[in-house]
C-alpha cells in the first residue's frame, strides 16, 4: 500500500473528529509540480463553481483545540493526488456554508463562492482550501468572544492558540499536504488571519490580513476617535449579535426598518438608548458592552491586537481599500504595527481604490460615480495576491513586491514605494482663509477671524444624499455638493490648481474652535472639486453631472470630549477657545490641474455617526432633553489658525 493511501485510511478511521467523508477517487496520472490543477481559465462564477466540483473533494472535520473544544472545519482537497499541495486556511465567524460534504459553493450564491479562495488563479493552481467556524460561531463548539483579547496567562486560549492548534492538526492529518500553510481573510476573518501570525505555528509561511478588524474604539467599524458609528453597529449587531444557544447551520441576516430611508429611521428612534427598548430588547450582549464602555477603558485596550504583532516569522501582506467605509484604518494600522515591531520580517502593504472587500468581490473599475479606468481588483488578484501565496507556499520565483504597492487615485496608476508613507512626501499645511479660502500661507500675525454655524441635533447633516434602507458604501467617493450647500457646513477651497498636487500619507486636522455647548463632534472632509467642463459618463444611467463634482477623498470625525484623552473625556468651556486635533486615515490621491482642493467642516454625519447632544453627558444614556442646539466657531486667527496638515509627494500647494 502506498504511503498516501495508508495516511488516508488512517484519516477515515479517526473518530470523533471526522464526519461525512467521501471515498476518494482513484489516483490520477502524475502531473508536473508546476502544472495547473485546472487547465482552463475560470472566467465567471459558473466556471469557478464547476472547477470546484470537478477538481476538489470536500471533507468535514471537528478539530480538537487544546482545551477540548472542537471547531467545525471544511476541507476541499484536490482529487489529483500524484503530488502534494499547500493549505490555504480561512477562519471566520460568518459561517462556512454550504454545510454537508455533498454541498459545494455554487454560482447561485456568489458571495459565498467568492470567499472560497483569495484568487480564482489559486483554485486553478491547486491548493487544499480549508474553512473553519471560529470558536462559538455556527457549527463550532465553545463560547464566542468579540475580538477576543490575546491570552495574558500561560494555558489560556485565544485566537492565536486556536489557529496554532488548527494548523497543527491539519498538517498532521490531512493527506497530500505539503506541510506549508497560508492564511487569509477579509474584515473579521482578517483579524483572525493577523492573530495567526502571533506566535505562529512553524508550518505557517504566509499571512494576508485584508481589511482586518483592528481597533473598535479608535478607528474601525463602530467607533472613530470615540464617535459611535450608529448605523453600522446597529445593522451588524441586530443580526450578528444574537445569542447562539447551540451549534447551528442557519443564520438570519437583516433588519426590517419599515421605512424607506435610514436617516428617517434613526432620527425617529430618538436617543440611542431607545435602540434597546424599541428594537433589540436587551438581547444583544455586545451591544450592551458597547454602551457600558463609552471611553477607552480596559475593555477596549485589551481588544487592540496591535501590541502583540511582534517578531513574526511568516511573510505578511496586509491589504486594504482607500475607500473602505469599515476597516481602512485597520489595514494601515496593522501594516504599521507589523512593520515597527517585527523588523526584518517580510511585510508588504497593498492599498487599492476599493470599498470594503472590493478587491475580492468586484472588478474594481469604479466606485459609485468615480471611475478608475482599469480593472484594479483583477490586476491585484492576478499580479499581487496569487504570486504572494505561490512564492511562499509553492516556491515559485519571488514576485517583485515592493514594501508598499498603492493605487494613486486621481491619476489612476499603481505606485511602488520602499516605505509607507513615502519618505519623499513632505509635511505641509493648508490654512483656512477668510471668505472660504484655503491656502498654504498661514494668517498674518495678529490677524483675527472665525467662521460659525449653528448645529441642531434635530436636523443633523446627512452622510449621503441618497435614500435607502442600508449604508451605501459608495458614500466614500460621493459628490458632496449636497453638504456644501447647507448652512451648517463650512467649506474652504483653493482656486483651480495650475499643476497636479499629490498627497501621500496621513492627514491631521487642527481645528481651533469655540462652542456655546459643552460637547460637540467635528467632522472634517477632504474633497476633490472637478472642473465644470468634465464630461458626463456615456452611458449615464444615473444622470450624474461630473462638472463641478465634489468627490469625497477622505473624511473622519472627532468626538470633542475626547480631544485630549480617549480615557478621560472632558467638557468644553462654553465660549473659550479649544484645540481639536485628530488624524484622518492616509490617502494617496492626486488633485489634477484645473481641480480645486476643498475642506469641509461640520458637526454631524447622520446616521453614519450618532448624534452628539452637544451637552456633556453619557451619550449612551442621554435623554431627549439633553439634545441642544449649539453655535460652533472655527477660528482662523494668527495664533489660533485652523488648518489641515498633509504630506505632499509631488507638486506645490497654492
C-alpha positions in Angstrom: 0.0 0.0 0.0 1.3 3.4 -0.9 2.2 5.8 1.9 -0.6 8.2 0.8 -3.2 5.5 0.9 -2.1 4.4 4.4 -2.5 8.0 5.6 -5.9 8.3 4.0 -7.1 5.0 5.6 -5.9 6.3 9.0 -7.7 9.6 8.4 -11.0 7.9 7.6 -10.8 5.9 10.7 -10.4 8.9 13.0 -13.3 9.5 15.3 -15.0 11.6 16.6 -13.2 14.3 14.6 -14.2 13.3 11.1 -17.7 13.2 9.7 -19.3 12.5 6.3 -16.0 11.8 4.5 -16.5 10.7 0.9 -14.4 7.9 -0.6 -11.7 9.4 -2.7 -11.4 8.7 -6.4 -8.6 6.8 -7.9 -5.3 8.5 -8.2 -4.9 10.3 -11.5 -1.9 10.2 -13.8 1.1 12.1 -12.3 1.4 15.8 -13.3 4.4 18.1 -13.2 4.8 20.1 -10.0 4.3 23.4 -11.8 1.3 22.2 -13.9 -2.0 23.9 -13.0 -4.6 21.6 -11.5 -7.3 23.2 -13.7 -6.2 23.7 -17.3 -8.7 26.3 -18.4 -9.2 29.9 -17.3 -12.1 30.5 -14.9 -13.9 33.4 -16.4 -17.0 33.6 -14.4 -18.8 32.3 -11.3 -20.3 29.3 -13.1 -16.8 28.1 -14.3 -15.4 28.6 -10.8 -18.2 26.5 -9.3 -17.7 23.8 -11.9 -14.0 23.7 -11.3 -14.5 23.2 -7.5 -17.0 20.4 -8.2 -14.8 18.7 -10.8 -11.4 19.0 -9.2 -11.9 19.1 -5.4 -13.4 16.7 -2.8 -15.0 18.1 0.3 -14.5 16.8 3.8 -15.8 18.0 7.1 -14.0 17.7 10.5 -14.3 18.7 14.1 -10.8 19.7 15.0 -9.9 19.5 18.7 -8.4 22.5 20.5 -6.1 22.2 23.5 -9.0 22.8 25.9 -11.1 20.1 24.4 -13.4 22.3 22.3 -13.9 21.2 18.7 -14.0 23.6 15.8 -16.0 22.7 12.7 -13.9 22.7 9.6 -14.4 22.1 5.9 -11.5 20.9 3.8 -11.6 20.9 0.0 -8.7 18.7 -1.3 -7.6 18.3 -4.9 -8.8 15.0 -6.4 -5.5 14.7 -8.3 -3.1 13.2 -5.8 0.2 12.5 -7.5 1.7 15.5 -5.8 1.4 17.4 -2.5 -0.4 20.8 -2.0 -0.1 23.6 0.4 -3.0 24.5 2.7 -4.9 27.9 2.5 -6.9 28.5 5.7 -9.7 30.9 6.3 -11.1 31.3 9.8 -14.5 33.1 10.0 -17.4 34.0 12.4 -19.8 34.2 9.4 -20.3 30.5 8.6 -18.6 28.2 6.1 -21.7 27.1 4.3 -22.9 25.3 2.4 -22.7 22.7 5.1 -22.6 19.0 4.3 -20.0 17.0 2.3 -22.3 16.8 -0.7 -22.8 20.5 -1.0 -20.3 22.7 -2.7 -20.3 26.5 -3.3 -22.2 27.4 -6.4 -23.0 30.4 -8.7 -26.4 30.8 -7.0 -24.6 32.4 -4.0 -21.8 34.4 -5.5 -20.9 36.0 -2.1 -20.1 32.5 -0.7 -18.4 31.4 -3.9 -16.1 34.4 -3.9 -15.0 33.6 -0.4 -13.8 30.2 -1.4 -10.3 31.3 -2.3 -8.3 34.5 -2.3 -8.0 34.3 -6.1 -9.5 32.1 -8.7 -6.0 31.6 -10.0 -5.1 29.7 -6.9 -8.1 27.4 -7.5 -6.6 26.6 -10.9 -3.1 26.2 -9.5 -4.2 23.7 -6.8 -4.3 24.1 -3.0 -6.0 22.5 -0.1 -8.7 25.1 0.8 -9.7 25.0 4.5 -12.6 27.0 6.0 -13.3 27.0 9.7 -16.1 28.3 12.0 -14.3 30.1 14.8 -15.0 29.2 18.4 -18.6 29.7 19.4 -19.9 30.5 16.0 -22.2 28.4 13.7 -21.2 24.8 14.0 -18.2 25.1 16.3 -18.3 24.4 20.0 -17.3 26.8 22.7 -18.1 30.4 23.5 -17.7 33.3 21.1 -16.0 36.4 22.3 -15.9 39.5 20.0 -12.3 40.5 19.1 -11.1 38.0 21.7 -8.3 39.5 23.7 -4.8 38.0 23.4 -4.2 35.5 26.3 -2.3 37.0 29.2 -1.6 33.8 31.1 0.0 30.5 30.2 -2.6 27.9 29.3 -5.3 30.4 28.3 -6.8 30.1 24.9 -7.1 32.9 22.3 -7.4 33.2 18.5 -3.6 32.6 18.1 -3.7 29.4 20.0 -6.8 28.2 18.1 -5.1 28.9 14.8 -1.9 27.1 16.0 -3.9 24.0 17.1 -5.9 24.0 13.8 -2.7 24.2 11.7 -1.0 21.5 13.7 -3.9 19.1 13.2 -4.2 19.9 9.5 -0.6 19.2 8.6 -0.6 16.0 10.7 -3.9 14.6 9.5 -4.9 15.9 6.0 -3.3 13.6 3.4 -1.4 15.1 0.5 -0.5 18.4 2.2 3.0 19.8 1.7 3.4 20.9 5.2 3.2 24.6 4.2 0.2 26.7 5.3 -1.1 30.2 4.4 -4.0 32.1 6.0 -6.1 34.9 4.7 -9.3 36.7 5.5 -11.3 39.9 4.7 -12.7 42.0 7.6 -13.4 40.0 10.7 -11.6 37.0 9.1 -8.7 39.4 8.5 -8.4 39.8 12.3 -8.2 36.1 12.7 -5.5 35.9 9.9 -3.4 38.5 11.7 -3.8 36.7 15.0 -2.4 33.5 13.5 0.9 35.4 12.8 1.3 35.9 16.6 3.5 33.0 18.0 2.8 31.3 14.7 2.9 27.6 14.0 6.2 26.7 12.2 4.2 25.5 9.2 2.5 28.9 8.7 4.5 30.6 6.0 2.2 33.3 4.5 -0.4 35.6 6.2 -2.7 38.0 4.5 -4.9 40.1 6.8 -7.3 42.0 4.4 -9.2 45.0 5.9 -8.6 43.4 9.3 -10.7 44.5 12.2 -8.1 46.1 14.5 -9.3 48.8 17.0 -13.0 49.2 17.5 -12.6 52.4 19.6 -10.1 54.4 17.7 -10.8 53.8 14.0 -12.6 50.7 12.8 -16.2 49.8 12.3 -18.0 51.0 15.4 -16.0 54.0 16.7 -13.8 56.6 15.0 -12.0 58.7 17.6 -14.6 57.8 20.1 -17.6 58.7 18.0 -20.1 55.9 17.7 -20.9 54.7 14.2 -24.5 54.1 14.8 -25.9 52.7 11.5 -23.1 50.2 11.0 -23.2 49.0 14.6 -27.0 48.6 14.7 -27.2 46.9 11.3 -24.4 44.4 12.2 -25.4 43.5 15.7 -29.1 43.3 15.2 -28.2 40.1 13.3 -24.7 39.0 14.2 -25.0 39.8 17.9 -27.9 37.5 18.8 -27.0 34.7 21.2 -26.4 31.2 19.7 -27.7 28.7 22.3 -26.3 25.7 20.4 -24.4 25.0 17.1 -26.4 25.7 14.0 -26.1 25.7 10.3 -28.5 28.5 9.8 -28.2 32.3 10.3 -30.6 35.1 9.6 -29.3 38.5 8.5 -31.1 41.8 8.1 -33.4 44.1 9.9 -36.7 45.4 8.7 -36.7 49.1 9.2 -40.2 49.6 7.8 -39.1 52.9 6.4 -37.6 53.9 3.0 -34.6 55.7 4.4 -32.1 55.1 7.3 -32.0 58.8 8.1 -35.7 58.8 9.0 -35.5 55.5 10.9 -32.6 56.5 13.2 -33.9 60.1 13.7 -37.3 58.7 14.8 -35.5 56.3 17.1 -34.5 59.3 19.3 -31.7 58.9 21.8 -29.7 55.8 21.1 -30.7 54.3 24.4 -34.0 53.7 22.6 -32.5 51.1 20.4 -32.7 48.6 23.1 -36.1 49.5 24.4 -37.7 49.7 20.9 -35.8 47.1 18.9 -33.0 45.0 20.4 -34.9 44.2 23.6 -31.7 43.8 25.6 -31.0 40.5 23.7 -27.7 41.5 22.1 -24.8 41.2 24.7 -22.1 43.1 22.8 -24.5 46.0 22.1 -24.8 46.4 25.8 -21.0 46.2 26.1 -20.6 49.0 23.6 -22.9 51.2 25.7 -21.2 50.2 29.0 -17.8 51.2 27.8 -18.2 54.7 26.5 -14.5 55.6 26.9 -11.3 53.7 26.0 -11.1 51.7 29.2 -9.5 48.3 29.8 -12.4 46.6 27.9 -11.2 48.3 24.7 -7.5 48.3 25.4 -7.2 44.5 25.6 -9.1 44.3 22.3 -6.5 46.2 20.5 -4.3 43.5 18.9 -1.5 45.7 17.6 0.8 45.4 20.7 1.2 41.7 20.0 2.4 41.9 16.4 6.0 41.3 17.5 8.8 39.2 15.9 6.5 37.5 13.4 8.1 34.7 11.3 5.6 34.3 8.4 5.6 36.6 5.4 2.8 39.2 5.8 0.8 41.0 3.1 -1.8 43.4 4.5 -4.5 44.6 2.1 -6.9 47.5 2.3 -9.0 49.9 0.3 -8.7 53.6 0.2 -12.5 53.9 0.2 -13.2 51.2 2.7 -16.0 52.5 4.9 -15.4 49.9 7.6 -11.7 49.0 8.1 -9.5 51.4 6.2 -7.8 52.3 9.5 -7.3 48.6 10.3 -5.3 47.8 7.2 -2.9 50.7 7.6 -2.6 50.3 11.4 -2.0 46.5 11.1 0.7 47.0 8.5 2.3 49.7 10.6 2.3 47.5 13.8 4.0 44.6 12.0 6.5 47.0 10.4 7.5 48.6 13.7 7.5 45.5 15.9 8.9 42.9 13.5 12.0 44.4 11.9 13.4 42.3 9.2 10.2 40.4 8.6 8.7 40.2 5.1 6.0 42.8 5.4 4.0 44.3 2.5 1.2 46.8 2.2 -1.3 46.8 -0.7 -3.9 49.6 -0.9 -6.2 50.0 -3.9 -9.2 52.1 -4.8 -11.7 49.8 -3.2 -14.7 49.7 -0.9 -14.8 47.1 1.9 -13.6 43.8 0.3 -13.9 45.2 -3.2 -10.6 43.6 -4.2 -12.2 40.2 -3.7 -15.8 40.9 -4.9 -15.7 43.3 -7.8 -13.6 44.2 -10.9 -12.5 47.4 -9.2 -13.0 49.6 -12.2 -15.3 52.1 -10.4 -16.8 53.1 -7.2 -20.1 55.0 -7.3 -19.7 57.8 -9.9 -15.9 57.7 -9.9 -14.2 55.5 -12.5 -10.6 54.2 -12.3 -10.1 53.3 -16.0 -9.0 49.7 -15.3 -10.0 46.5 -13.5 -7.9 47.2 -10.4 -9.2 44.2 -8.5 -8.5 41.7 -11.3 -4.9 43.1 -11.6 -4.4 42.7 -7.8 -5.7 39.2 -7.6 -3.6 38.0 -10.6 -0.4 40.0 -10.2 -0.1 40.7 -6.5 -2.1 38.3 -4.4 -1.7 35.0 -6.3 2.1 35.4 -6.7 2.5 36.2 -3.0 0.9 32.8 -2.0 2.6 31.0 -4.9 6.0 32.1 -3.8 5.7 31.5 -0.1 3.7 28.2 -0.3 4.9 26.7 -3.6 8.3 28.1 -4.0 7.8 29.9 -7.3 10.2 32.8 -8.1 9.8 35.7 -5.7 7.3 38.3 -7.0 8.5 41.8 -7.5 6.5 43.1 -4.5 7.6 46.4 -3.1 7.3 47.4 0.5 4.1 49.3 -0.4 2.1 48.8 -3.6 -0.6 51.5 -3.6 -3.0 52.8 -6.2 -2.8 56.6 -6.7 -6.3 57.9 -7.3 -6.8 60.9 -9.4 -4.1 59.9 -11.9 -5.3 56.2 -11.6 -2.0 54.5 -11.6 -0.3 51.9 -9.4 2.7 53.2 -7.5 5.6 51.4 -5.7 7.3 52.6 -2.6 10.1 51.2 -0.4 8.4 52.6 2.7 4.9 53.9 3.6 4.3 56.7 3.9 6.8 57.6 1.1 9.9 59.1 2.5 9.8 61.8 -0.3 6.5 63.2 1.0 6.9 66.5 2.8 4.7 67.8 5.6 2.8 70.9 4.6 -0.3 72.7 5.8 -3.5 74.1 4.3 -4.9 77.0 6.3 -8.5 78.2 6.4 -8.8 81.7 5.0 -11.4 84.4 5.0 -14.3 84.1 2.5 -13.9 80.3 2.4 -10.3 80.4 1.0 -7.8 77.6 1.5 -4.0 78.2 1.1 -0.6 77.1 2.4 0.1 80.6 3.8 -0.9 81.0 7.5 -2.8 84.0 8.7 -0.7 87.1 9.4 0.5 87.6 13.0 -2.2 89.4 14.9 -4.9 88.6 12.3 -8.3 87.7 13.7 -11.2 85.9 12.2 -13.6 83.0 12.5 -16.5 81.3 10.8 -19.5 79.9 12.6 -22.5 77.7 12.1 -25.5 76.5 14.1 -25.6 72.8 14.7 -29.1 71.4 15.5 -29.2 67.7 16.6 -32.8 67.6 15.4 -31.7 68.3 11.9 -28.3 66.6 11.5 -26.3 66.7 8.3 -26.8 63.5 6.4 -23.8 61.5 5.4 -25.2 60.9 1.9 -27.7 62.5 -0.5 -29.0 59.0 -1.5 -32.1 57.5 0.1 -32.0 53.8 1.1 -32.5 51.2 3.8 -28.9 50.3 4.2 -25.5 52.0 4.2 -24.3 52.7 0.6 -20.6 52.3 0.9 -20.2 54.4 -2.3 -20.5 57.4 0.0 -16.7 57.3 0.4 -16.4 58.9 -3.1 -19.8 60.6 -3.2 -20.5 64.1 -4.5 -20.5 66.5 -1.5 -22.4 69.3 -3.2 -25.5 68.4 -1.1 -23.4 69.1 2.0 -21.6 72.2 0.9 -25.0 73.9 0.3 -26.1 73.5 3.9 -25.7 76.4 6.3 -24.3 74.1 9.0 -21.3 73.0 6.8 -18.3 75.2 6.3 -16.4 74.9 3.0 -12.8 76.1 2.3 -11.3 75.8 -1.1 -8.3 76.7 -3.2 -8.6 78.2 -6.7 -8.0 75.9 -9.7 -4.6 74.2 -9.5 -2.0 75.2 -12.0 -0.4 71.7 -11.9 -1.0 68.4 -10.3 -0.7 68.0 -6.5 -0.2 64.6 -5.0 -0.8 63.8 -1.3 0.5 60.6 0.2 0.2 59.7 3.8 -1.9 60.6 6.8 -3.9 63.8 7.3 -4.1 65.7 10.5 -6.8 68.2 11.3 -6.0 71.1 13.7 -9.2 72.9 14.5 -9.3 75.8 16.9 -12.9 76.1 18.0 -15.4 77.7 20.3 -18.8 76.4 21.1 -21.8 77.5 23.1 -22.3 73.9 24.3 -20.2 71.6 26.4 -19.6 68.8 23.8 -19.5 68.6 20.0 -18.4 66.4 17.2 -16.2 67.8 14.4 -16.3 66.1 11.0 -13.5 67.1 8.6 -13.7 66.1 4.9 -11.0 66.4 2.2 -12.7 66.9 -1.2 -11.6 67.0 -4.8 -13.6 69.6 -6.8 -13.7 68.8 -10.5 -13.7 71.5 -13.2 -17.1 72.5 -14.7 -16.2 71.1 -18.1 -15.7 67.5 -17.1 -17.7 65.3 -19.4 -20.5 63.0 -18.0 -20.1 59.3 -18.5 -21.6 57.7 -21.5 -23.8 55.8 -21.0 -25.0 57.7 -17.9 -27.8 55.6 -16.3 -27.9 57.6 -13.0 -27.8 61.0 -14.7 -24.8 62.2 -12.8 -23.3 65.6 -13.6 -19.5 65.3 -13.3 -18.9 69.0 -14.0 -18.2 70.6 -10.6 -18.4 67.2 -8.8 -17.1 67.4 -5.2 -15.6 64.0 -4.7 -15.0 62.9 -1.1 -11.4 61.8 -0.8 -11.2 61.3 2.9 -13.5 62.1 5.9 -13.5 61.4 9.6 -14.9 62.6 12.9 -13.6 63.5 16.3 -15.9 63.4 19.4 -14.9 66.6 21.1 -14.9 65.4 24.6 -12.0 63.0 23.7 -9.9 65.8 22.2 -7.2 65.4 25.0 -7.7 61.8 26.0 -9.8 58.8 24.9 -9.6 57.6 28.5 -10.8 60.7 30.3 -13.4 62.7 28.4 -13.9 66.3 29.4 -16.4 69.1 28.5 -15.7 72.2 26.6 -15.9 75.5 28.4 -18.6 77.5 26.5 -17.1 80.4 24.7 -13.5 79.5 25.3 -11.0 78.5 22.5 -10.1 74.8 22.4 -7.9 72.8 20.1 -9.4 69.8 18.5 -6.7 67.8 16.8 -7.0 64.4 15.2 -5.6 62.2 12.5 -7.6 61.2 9.4 -6.6 57.9 7.7 -3.9 58.1 4.9 -4.6 58.9 1.3 -2.7 58.5 -2.0 -4.5 61.0 -4.2 -3.6 63.4 -6.9 -5.6 66.6 -7.4 -5.2 67.2 -11.1 -4.5 70.5 -12.7 -7.7 72.6 -13.0 -9.2 70.8 -10.0 -9.6 72.5 -6.6 -8.8 71.3 -3.1 -11.6 71.7 -0.7 -12.0 71.1 3.1 -15.4 70.8 4.7 -16.2 71.1 8.4 -19.4 70.1 10.1 -20.7 68.7 13.4 -23.0 65.8 12.4 -22.8 63.0 9.8 -26.0 61.1 10.3 -26.9 58.3 10.7 -23.3 57.2 10.0 -22.4 58.7 13.3 -24.8 59.0 16.2 -26.0 62.5 17.2 -24.0 64.4 19.8 -26.3 66.0 22.3 -23.9 68.9 22.5 -24.1 68.7 26.2 -21.5 66.8 28.2 -23.4 63.7 29.2 -23.1 59.9 28.7 -24.5 59.8 25.2 -25.5 56.1 25.6 -27.9 57.1 28.3 -28.8 60.6 27.1 -32.4 61.8 27.2 -34.2 63.8 24.6 -33.9 66.9 26.8 -30.1 66.6 26.7 -30.0 67.4 22.9 -29.4 71.1 22.5 -28.8 73.4 19.5 -25.3 75.0 19.7 -23.3 77.5 17.8 -19.7 76.5 16.8 -16.9 78.8 15.7 -13.9 77.7 13.7 -11.1 80.1 14.4 -8.6 81.3 11.8 -6.6 83.9 13.7 -2.8 84.3 13.7 -2.3 82.4 16.9 -5.2 80.0 16.5 -5.0 79.1 12.8 -7.2 76.1 11.9 -5.6 74.0 9.2 -5.2 70.6 7.6 -1.7 69.1 7.7 -0.9 66.9 4.8 2.1 65.1 3.2 2.8 66.4 -0.3 4.6 63.9 -2.6 4.6 65.9 -5.8 3.6 69.4 -6.8 3.1 72.6 -4.7 0.2 73.7 -2.6 -1.3 77.1 -3.6 
